[in-house]
Amino acid sequence: MKVTGGATLHAPVSAVWAALNDPAVLVQSIPGCERLTATGQDAYELTVTAGVGTITGTYTGQIALTDQQPPTALTLRASGAGTPG
């Protein structure tokens, strides 16, 4: 799955940075994300349900927030695996 897009946020940079580092906000921001559990500093396990049409699956994976340059940039790296249903 490839997630692309963009958004213009009308909020102070510090508020956006805090939100991007908040697991409760991340779980709402990742399409299909059902669960996000911290496993370490800036590292999480996740469960995502995704699909195309009637073929959907539940996938588990990891997310890491890397290359952080507060408060202007970070890289969100994700990997996952699962069996479509």
N, C-alpha and C positions, 0 to 999 in steps of 0.2 A: 504494500500500500504506500502510496506517495501522497503526502499532505502538502498542499501548496496554497498560497493566497497571501493576502495582506490586509492590514487594518490600520486605520488612523485612530489613535487614542487621544482623547481630549482630557488628559490628566497630567499632573506633575510627573516628571521623570522618576522621582524617588518613589512615588506611589506605584508606577508601572513596574519598576524594578522589584519592589517588595512583592507585588502580585505574581511576577514571573518566578519568584523563589518560594511561593506558598503552595504546598501540595494541594490544598483545597481548591485553589484557583486553577492549577494545572489540570486536575481531574476534569474540571468543567471545560477546559480549553482544548483537550485532545478528543477528536471525534470518536465516539463509541467507547470512551474510557469508562469503565465501571468501578475500578478500584486502583488506588495508587498507594503503595506502602513504602515508607522510607527503609532503605537497607544500609545506609551509610551517609556520609557527608555528600550532599548533592547527587545521591543515587537512589533509585526507586525501582520497585517491581510493579508491574501493571497488568491489568486484565482488560482487554478490549474486545468488543463484539463488532464485527464489520462484515460486510458482504455486498454482493451485487445481485439485485433482484431477489429471487427466492433462495439463493444460496448464501447462507451466512455461517459464520464460524466464530468461536471464541478463541482468542489468542492470549498467550502470556508472554511477557517480555521484560526488558529492562530499559530504563531511561537514565541518562546521566546528563547533568548540566556541566558543560566543560568550557574552556577558553573564556572564562568570565573576565570581563573588563567593566566592573561596576562604575557607574550605573548605566552604561550605554550598550553593552553587547554581551551575548553569551551564545553558546551553541548547545542545542538540545539534541542529543544523540539517542536514538531508539533502535532496539532490535526486538524481534519477537518470533514466535513459532506457534503452530497449532494446527488443528485439523478442521477444515471447513465442514459444516453439517448440511 
